[in-house]
Amino acid sequence: MFPHPRIPRPPMTAAHWGLYLSIVLASTLSPGPAVLLAMSNGAAWGCRASVFSTLGNVAGLVTLAVAALIGIGGVLAASGVAYAILQLAGAAYLVYLGVKKWRAADMRPEAARLGDMPPPASLFTQGLLVALSNPKAILFFLALLPQFIQGDRALLPQFAALTSVLSIFSFAALMGYSMLARAGRRLAPGSGLLAVANRTVAGIFVVQGVSMMGRIVLAASGVSA
C-alpha cells in the first residue's frame, strides 16, 4: 500500500498535474523495449498488430501499478532474492524475444501481409511480458505515484486517475512510434529496411537482456556494476 503522509496535503493543483504530465510524457516517449516492439510490429504488419501489443503493454503497466498499490512492489524491492529472480526472468525474456525477432528478420516484404500477422493473443502477450519483464517499473511506481497521492483523501480515485493518464499517454506514444515505423517502411518498400529494423531491434533486446544478467551477477557477487 502506498504510504500515507503524516501531514495532509492539498488537492492536486494545475501545477501538480502539469508536473505529473511532464514526467509521464518524458517516460512514455523515452525509447525502450516497448517502443522497439511497437515499431517492429508496426513496420512488419501495420498498426493493427501494434494495437494488440500496445494493449498488452498497457495491461502490464496497470498490473505493475496495482502490484505497487497493494504492496507487492514493496516486498520485491525489500527482498534482494525475489527482486533478482524477477530481473533474471525479465532479462531472459528479452533475450528470447531478441532471438525470435532475429530469426524473423529474413521474412520477405511480400510475406508480411496482414493475413500472416501473429494471432492477437500472441501480440498481446508480447507486449504484456515486455512490460512485466522490467522490474524497475515497480520501483518507478513506488517512487513516483506516492508523490502525487493525498493521504487524507480517498486512495482509489486518485490511483485510478493517475494510472489512467499514464495508460493513455503510453498507448498514444507507442501507437505514434508504430505509425512512424510503418510510414518509414512505405517510403522504402522492398529495400530490406524491414530486415534491418528487425535485426536492430533483436540486437538491442539481446544486448539489454545480457547486460541485465551481467549486472545481476555482479550485484550478487558483491561487485558494483
Buried (B, 14 or more C-beta within 10 A) or exposed (E): EBEEEEEEBEEBEEEBBEBBEEBBBEBBBEEBBBBBBBBBBBBBBBBBBBBBBBBBBBBBBBBBBBBBBEEBBBEBBEEEEBBBBBBBBBBBBBBBBBBEBBEBBEBEBEEBEEEEBBEBEEBBBBBBBBBBBBBEBBBBBBEBBBEBBBBEEEBEEBBEBBBEBBBEBBBBBBBBBBBBBBEBBEEEEEEEBBBEBBBBBBBBBBEBBBEBBEBBEEBEEEEEE
